[in-house]
Amino acid sequence: MAASTTAGSMPATPAADTMDPRKLIAFFAMVVGMFMSILDIQIVSASLAEIQAGLSAGTDEIGWVQTSYLIAEVIMIPLSGTLARIISTRYLFAFSAAGFTAASALCATATNIDQMIVYRAIQGFIGGGMIPSVFAAAFTIFPPSKRSIVSPIIGLIATLAPTIGPTVGGYLSDAFSWHWLFLVNIIPGIIVTIVAWNFIDFDKPEFSLFKKFDWWGLVSMGVFLGALEYVLEEGNSNDWFNDRNIVLGAIASAIGCVVFFYRAFKVDFPVVDLRAFSNRNFAVGSLFSFVMGIGLYGLTYIYPLYLGRIRGYDSLMIGETMFVSGLAMFLTAPIAGKLSAKMDLRLMMVLGFASFAAGTWIMTGVTTDWDFYELLIPQILRGFGLMMCMVPINNIALGTMSPARIRGASGLFNLTRNLGGAVGLAVINTVLTNRQDVHYQRIREGLDWGNPMALDQMKSMTSNYDAYGMDGAAIAIKQMVGLVTKQAMVMSFSDIFVILTGLFVAMLLGIVLIDKPAPPQGGGGGGGGH
């Protein structure tokens, strides 16, 4: 294998079927770095209450611990491909790992909410550079015949990290303190930085491109994606366009979007190369990645929400329940890898989306009594479906890209998954709020004084409290309101699962848009660009 593979060339000899140990070490270090960056989203979300108490933050402020990270990360992810071309993958990844580690240490030392928000933004922006680099490296340094090994690894990490985030976060905050949500990154971060600096040599820097860097494109992309992320994250809690800041954010995002797309097609060296979407498989694969982002982040959000609000679980108990999906993914990864080398990737996606749809369909029957065992099969189906989808989607979207475009395409591909998660969470929160109100009103209309069952329940509850010398009637009414609210909430959860089931069934139909992928085995299959 040639020692100095550049951005525009790939080893073309069959000898590439042998895996260079140095590249393997570098790749696994990059995988660990990507795992930390993705994990840090969900590991913190499970313990926001502990962070809020520790920093004496208000309820309207604590959400920015997540929002600042996500806004910064979503800007860096598409930018990383251009930066990798200019300074090389080695410099980008090593600096990203070092900066992410330093920012993690700063987060652990934060003494107020303002410091935490700033440190989290730095952590998200710098850490975002590690995610696309791993996808690009997997499809650049390894031959097509090895994709059945490396693709399941990156697919597993990309899906496992957010899934087990609540488990890890709940354990750390319960056993130690919220500071360890960030301190846990330091030692692995130092190791990843050292290994990345010494072992990554996939490409060479092109510093001359810095003179052509499109600064206006960067600013417009930052405004477009940052404001869009803000609108999606904060929209539901701020009553969407009835809030002045949401309106301003939407206007800023629209203006930034127009300028960004104009610059992307006008300048010689755009900040993001959108021409990757001219590849049909990449365009359709990115659409599927967007939908997988909805499924991945949406279900990682809605399961803990149900367990916390309806079942009264704490963060550790939620994490232990959610661990089933992570275990299912881990066990499915090698199966998905072997199948990807022998099976039509489109058929694998059919199995994955069907499994996903089956899991969400079972959840449409959710009640207030569902517990670990009722959630067991849906979570197994979810974990199996995620891995069966992610591996072929990665291969279909990135496997046919030319080496010159793979880094920029990788950033766009990962951006679609993150945006899918953001859009999915915004829609889920909005539907939950609206449908809960609808169900509450409908149930309330049936609980009038002419309903004998409601009257019997009221009398029973009233007499129980009266026996203890309490104001039984008032307490019974409050309890009835609580029961109705809880039931309305569960019914709104069921509505969400119906919508998700329909979405994944629709994706089954969308698979016909994909061109038949080239065979994954062999010297030239799947490696060329269109």
Secondary structure, DSSP 8 states (H G I E B T S, - for coil): --S---TT----SGGGGS--HHHHHHHHHHHHHHHHHHHHHHHHHTTHHHHHHHHT--HHHHTHHHHHHHHHHHHHHHHHHHHHHHHHHHHHHHHHHHHHHHHHHHHHT--SHHHHHHHHHHHHHHHTTHHHHHHHHHHHTS-GGGHHHHHHHHHHHHHHHHHHHHHHHHHHHHHS-TTHHHHTTHHHHHHHHHHHHHH--S----GGGGGG--HHHHHHHHHHHHHHHHHHHHTTTTTGGGSHHHHHHHHHHHHHHHHHHHHHHHSSS-SS-GGGGGSHHHHHHHHHHHHHHHHHHHHHHHHHHHHHHTS---HHHHHHHHHHHHHHHHHHHHHHHHHHHHS-HHHHHHHHHHHHHHHHHHHTT--TT--HHHHHHHHHHHHHHHHHHHHHHHHHHHTTS-HHHHHHHHHHHHHHHHHHHHHHHHHHHHHHHHHHHHHHHHHHHH-STT-HHHHHHHHHHHHHHHTTTS-HHHHHHHHHHHHHHHHHHHHHHHHHHHHHHHHHHHHHHHGGGS-----SSSSSTTTS--
